[in-house]
Each structure stands twice: as C-alpha cells, then as structure tokens.
Amino acid sequence: MDVIISSIVEFFSLLRLADFIDVAIVALVFYYISNLIREARVWQILKGVIFFILATWISGIFQLNTVNFILVNTMQVGILALVILFQPELRRILEQIGRTKFDSFFRDENVDMVKTASEITKAACALSRARLGALIVIEGNTGLGDIFGTGTELNAKVTSDLLITIFFDKTPLHDGAVVIQGDTVRYASCVLPLTRDESLSRELGTRHRAAIGLSENCDASVIVVSEETGIISLARNGKLERNFSEPTLLEAVTKILQGDSADDDRKAKIHNKWKEIINVKKN
C-alpha cells in the first residue's frame, strides 16, 4: 500500500503546468470530434473509414499482397479524402472556434431589440394566418456574406408591414429568405443551402430544409412559416422546433436578438416589456 501511495505522490510531483495544458488541448480536440460524430451522416462515414482501416490491417496479417497494396496506397490520400467528405462539418467547427464576442463592444445598445422581435413575430403570425410561406433569417455572430450575394439588398428598418409585403406571393422578392441584422432587413430573396440530412420527415418542404441547412453551417436562426399548414417553426443549430404560438415565438426571437450575454436583470426587463406590448395590442 505504501508503495502505491509513494508511486502516486511521485507521479504527481513530476507533473508540470505544460502537462495540464497538453491534456486540456487533447480533451478539447476530442470534445469537438465527439460533437461531430453525433450527427448520423458523419457516423456513417466514420464507420466506413474504420472498416477501411481494419481491412488494411487484416489484409496485411493474411498476406493478401494485392489487396494490401491497393489499400495502403489508397490510405496515402485518405487525409485529403476525409477533408473533402467532412468539409461542411469542419467548416462549422472552425466557425465555432472563430466566433468571438468582441463585436459586442461595437454593437449599438440603443437598438430596441424587443420592438424588433415584436415586429418579426407580428409579421410571422400574420403570414401564418394568411397561409403565406416565409423564411426569416436572424443573423448571429457568423457573417452571411455568401448568402447576401444571392439576394437583393434592402437595408430597411424591420417592420411587420415590410416583412408581410415582401412575402406576399405577388411581389418579386417573396421567393427566398429575408436576412435580418440587428434591427435592419439587410437582404431579401436570398437562396439558402439545403440540408443533407436524409432522416428528416418527408412532410418538411424546401423552406424547412433550407432553414435547417443554413443553421447547420452557422449560428443564424431561421423562422419558417409553412405555406400549406401555417405552422411556424424555428431552426437553430441544425434542429427544427415547430408549432410556435405568438407568445412563445416572441420570447424565442427576443432571446435570440438580445444574445446569450445578457444578464438576468436585463432578461427580466425584456420579458416584462414584451408582455406589456402584447397587452397593449390586445387593448
């Protein structure tokens, strides 16, 4: 027992600060890899890679020279193949690493996010009642420059009337997504990337798949109004939440616009303020 204790003490006495940093870096890498593996499509690809490695090892043991020669030479370009296969996931991970909160120092604190959230919610609910399809993108920390290039620049103040007009089915800008940055409608009629997730329900149309597709590649949130059912959905982080009512949508959009850095007091004030807005509308 004394030998074990002395060995443990000796082991910890040899540890340096650099060793802890080394372990922390490895743990962080494995954390991001585990997040990547959680996705079904990535897991299927990973199983194929593991099978390929095992086949190479077994062919070497049983001296299947021709098979082993082909597999070994194919493995030499395996890293490049993995980069190509995992390109969307690697891009998302790099974007997550690159996201910082430094831009919060430059944001205009005078922007009334509660009023903006109220206008977005009012428009979405009106479009839902009228069975008019809509895609409303709320930009996060990740820039959407590649999306901007597919649409028409507006740079107009967010109002419910403007959003309803854009998505009215007789207007030239209704086909596509609106991108909102702060309290400004930056672009309309934007084309969003479709998700590659084949496990989604067939009930979900192109709008929903486009909303999920964008949210998979960045931290933007996308409100979807179904043209067929009028159901309001919200896509975030590659997931789709459905059946929002006016109060629940307003609460969700307010939290998105205020950001995750708001303290509890500010959240409480915003919560009370949007309640007052609903009460004023009812009166």
C-alpha positions, -999 to 999 in steps of 0.1 A, spaced: 0 0 0 28 24 9 45 16 -24 13 25 -43 9 58 -24 45 67 -29 42 60 -66 12 82 -69 29 110 -50 60 107 -72 38 107 -103 20 140 -94 53 156 -83 66 151 -119 36 168 -135 42 203 -149 19 231 -159 26 222 -195 13 187 -189 -21 200 -178 -23 223 -208 -14 193 -230 -42 172 -216 -66 201 -218 -59 206 -255 -63 169 -263 -96 169 -243 -108 199 -263 -100 182 -296 -119 150 -285 -148 172 -274 -152 187 -309 -147 153 -325 -174 138 -303 -198 166 -313 -190 159 -350 -197 122 -346 -231 128 -331 -245 135 -365 -259 104 -382 -244 112 -416 -209 117 -401 -212 85 -381 -220 65 -413 -189 79 -429 -168 72 -399 -179 36 -398 -168 33 -434 -133 47 -425 -130 23 -396 -139 -6 -419 -113 6 -444 -86 7 -417 -95 -28 -404 -95 -42 -440 -59 -28 -445 -47 -44 -412 -63 -78 -419 -50 -79 -454 -15 -74 -441 -19 -101 -415 -31 -127 -440 -6 -115 -466 -31 -106 -492 -5 -87 -511 -25 -72 -539 -54 -61 -517 -30 -47 -491 -10 -28 -518 -42 -12 -531 -55 -3 -496 -21 10 -483 -17 33 -514 -53 45 -511 -46 53 -474 -19 78 -485 -46 101 -499 -70 92 -470 -65 125 -452 -74 145 -483 -105 124 -488 -116 129 -452 -112 167 -456 -134 166 -487 -160 143 -470 -162 162 -438 -159 197 -454 -193 210 -441 -187 198 -406 -151 210 -405 -162 244 -417 -188 246 -389 -163 236 -363 -138 262 -375 -165 288 -375 -175 279 -339 -138 283 -329 -136 316 -347 -167 331 -332 -159 358 -306 -179 382 -286 -156 411 -295 -183 425 -318 -205 431 -288 -183 461 -279 -193 478 -311 -230 470 -311 -255 498 -308 -271 493 -274 -298 518 -284 -313 493 -308 -347 483 -293 -344 445 -297 -378 440 -280 -396 461 -306 -377 444 -334 -387 410 -320 -423 422 -317 -423 433 -354 -408 400 -366 -433 380 -345 -463 401 -357 -453 395 -393 -448 358 -389 -481 353 -372 -499 374 -399 -483 354 -426 -492 322 -408 -529 332 -407 -528 341 -444 -511 309 -453 -482 327 -469 -448 310 -468 -419 328 -453 -382 324 -445 -368 349 -420 -331 346 -411 -318 363 -380 -280 367 -383 -258 356 -354 -221 361 -349 -212 344 -381 -213 366 -412 -236 356 -440 -217 373 -469 -221 342 -491 -258 344 -486 -260 381 -493 -246 376 -528 -277 356 -537 -303 382 -528 -314 418 -532 -301 445 -509 -327 465 -489 -311 480 -457 -345 489 -443 -358 492 -408 -375 460 -396 -413 464 -396 -441 439 -398 -456 457 -428 -424 454 -447 -419 417 -440 -456 409 -449 -452 429 -481 -420 411 -491 -436 376 -486 -469 385 -503 -470 360 -531 -474 386 -559 -443 405 -551 -410 398 -569 -390 393 -537 -413 367 -520 -394 337 -533 -364 333 -510 -353 343 -475 -351 377 -458 -319 383 -437 -322 405 -406 -292 420 -390 -300 437 -357 -330 459 -364 -323 461 -402 -336 440 -431 -304 437 -450 -313 414 -479 -344 398 -494 -349 369 -518 -318 351 -506 -311 315 -515 -302 292 -486 -283 259 -487 -304 228 -483 -297 203 -455 -282 169 -464 -299 152 -435 -318 123 -452 -335 113 -419 -359 143 -419 -396 138 -423 -410 140 -459 -436 164 -446 -409 191 -444 -406 210 -477 -379 231 -493 -383 260 -469 -378 239 -438 -348 220 -454 -332 254 -464 -337 267 -428 -321 237 -413 -293 237 -439 -283 273 -430 -285 267 -393 -262 236 -397 -234 258 -411 -236 289 -389 -252 303 -357 -280 321 -376 -316 313 -365 -343 309 -392 -381 314 -388 -401 293 -412 -438 298 -420 -454 269 -438 -475 278 -468 -495 246 -466 -503 245 -428 -494 279 -415 -473 263 -388 -444 285 -375 -411 268 -370 -377 279 -358 -344 263 -370 -313 266 -347 -281 247 -346 -293 222 -372 -325 214 -353 -361 224 -361 -386 234 -334 -422 235 -346 -457 248 -336 -448 282 -322 -476 304 -309 -473 342 -308 -461 344 -272 -436 316 -275 -422 329 -308 -418 364 -294 -400 351 -264 -376 329 -285 -369 358 -310 -363 382 -282 -337 359 -266 -320 354 -300 -318 391 -306 -306 400 -272 -278 374 -273 -266 349 -247 -245 375 -228 -275 394 -213 -277 392 -175 -307 381 -156 -319 416 -148 -319 426 -184 -338 394 -193 -364 401 -167 -369 437 -181 -372 424 -216 -396 397 -205 -418 423 -188 -416 447 -217 -428 422 -244 -456 413 -221 -466 449 -220 -465 451 -258 -489 421 -261 -513 436 -236 -513 469 -255 -521 451 -287 -550 432 -270 -564 465 -257 
